[in-house]
Amino acid sequence: EPEVTQTPSHQVTQMGQEVILRCVPISNHLYFYWYRQILGQKVEFLVSFYNNEISEKSEIFDDQFSVERPDGSNFTLKIRSTKLEDSAMYFCASNRDGSTDTQYFGPGTRLTVL
Amino acid sequence: EDQVTQSPEALRLQEGESSSLNCSYTVSGLRGLFWYRQDPGKGPEFLFTLYSAGEEKEKERLKATLTKKESFLHITAPKPEDSATYLCAVRPKTYSGNTGKLIFGQGTTLQVKP
């Protein structure tokens, strides 16, 4: 069964450094998402992406964040200058039809900012 | 404001002891309610999608129901392997189009003891 995959599983970085989190969505899916979950808190929506552009972004997704689909399979989240409060699990998700279809989540990347 | 509240926060059951988890929601137009299971350190795993009041879905020991204000996840004769956090999420209608954003509740952590 097709799955969403994410790399790395764990990323440790120093405050102020740039990180890129990578995702490979399910191959026939067209809508892509990033969510984050701070330890002990709710899963929070960051951004949705369709047809090579951002469809919607949350207040969390400020100028430090960017997303890209650099090729036909990868979907990336970049944080330009990490802060301590960016430490969280970051989940990628995808679906075929953004308005009605179930989103399938990847296993997550644990980001630790020191 | 769109909001999802789950109760209880934590639930301990003996193996075989049936119970229900609640998800109350306030949303400006519902385009789907989703139940996910999340194991520690993992991504949300899809269980059910419900679209309209009165709808029910069933899978093994789990049954999800939906009304206009809440959803229930009924667990019949649970086993220790059902121990996990169960997440409820809603997809609201948005004025910016069908972006697919999910709004999550904080989850119910279920522990089933043998």
Interface residues (C-beta under 8 A of the other chain):
Chain A: V4 Q6 Y31 Y33 Y35 Q41 K42 V43 E44 F45 S48 Y50 S55 E56 S58 M89 F91 N95 G98 S99 T100 D101 T102 Q103 Y104 F105 G106 P107 G108 R110
Chain B: R31 G32 F34 Y36 G41 K42 G43 P44 E45 F46 T49 L87 A89 T94 S96 G97 N98 T99 G100 K101 L102 I103 F104 G105 Q106 G107
